[in-house]
C-alpha cells in the first residue's frame, strides 16, 4: 500500500511538471515512461475501484495533497483530485503535454505517434487514448488541440493529425453559440490571430473536404448541445473565408495546388472566389518581348508558370468545375480583345497552353 501511495505522490508531481517549462528537457524515452506511469495508475483505478480500503486510502492521500496545494506559495495540480481521476491519468497528461509549447520537437513527435499511430496499428485498450482525447477535447479543450508542428508531405502521421484537428474544429464550431456577437466568425478570427497560420490553413482545407456529417456515439449531439444540421461547421468556415479577403488570399497563395482544386470542387462559392483571385493575378502580368514570356510587374506577383499550373489543375478537375474555369477564361479573353495569336492577351495564351497540354 505504501508503495502505491508513493507512486501516486510521484505522479502528482509529474503532472504538475507537465505544465511547466521543465518539459523542455524531456526526450521520447521520458514521455514513454510518463505515459506508462499514467497507464499504471489507470490500471489501479480499474482494479481497485471496488476495494473500499485501498480506494479510501488513495482518496485521503489525494485530498491531503489538494489541501497542501492550496497552501500559499504552492503549485496546484488540477485534475488529479479524486480516485475517479486516476482513470483518466493518461488523458490528463497527454493533453497537458500537447498544450505545453516548451515540449521539444522529438518528444512531441513521439507523443503524437502514441496518440495517432495510423491505420492497422493494434490497440489493446478497450477505448483508445486517441478516442478519449477527442471526446475530452470536444468538451472544452479543442482549441488547445490545434497546436501544430510541421511534418513531411504525404506523412501518415500528418494526415491523421490534420484529420483529427479538422474534426475538432468543426465540432467546436457547432458548439459556439450563434447568439454571441459574431459567433463562429469571431471564434475563427481568434484562432487565425493566435495559431500558426500556414498550418491552420491546412486544417481549414481538410475540414472543408470532410464528409458533411460523421457518425457520433448515440446521444452525443444532445449531450453537447450541438445542432444536427449536416455540414453546418463547414458552411461557417466558407462564410468566414468569403468575408475575410486576406485569409482567402492566404489560403489560395499558400496551400498546395491539388488541395485547393479539391476544395474548389467541393465548394462552388470558394471556387468562384479562387477564380476571381486567379484572374486578378493574371492581370498583373505583362508580356516580356525579350524573354518571350509573361512576367510580373513586381516581385510579389505570381509567375506565368505558377498561374498556368493552377489553371491546369482546375481544368483537370471533373465538371462542372472544369467547364466553369474554361468559361471564365473565354470571358476574360473576349473582354481583352478576343485575340487569337499569342503574346497579346494572357487569357489567349493560357487557353492555348491548356489546349495543347490537355
Buried (B, 14 or more C-beta within 10 A) or exposed (E): EEEBBEBBBEBBEBBBBBBEEEBEEBEBEBBBEBBEBBBBBBEBBEEBEEEEEBBEBBBEBBEEBBEEBEEEEEEEBEBBBEBEBBBBBBBBBBBBBBBBEBBBEEBBBBBBBBBBBEEEEEEEEEEBBBEBBBBBBBEEBBBBBBBBBEBEEEEBBBBBBBBBBBBBBBBBBBBBEEEEEEBBBEBBBEBBEEBEBEBBBBBBBBBBBBEEBEEBEEEEEEEBEBEEEEBBBBBBBBBBBBEBEEBBBBBBBEBEBEBBBBBBBBBEEBBEBBBEBBBEBBBBBEBEEEEEBBBBEEEEBBBBEBBBEBBBBBBBBEEEBBEBBBEBBEEBBEEBEEBEEEBEBBBBBBBEBBEEEE
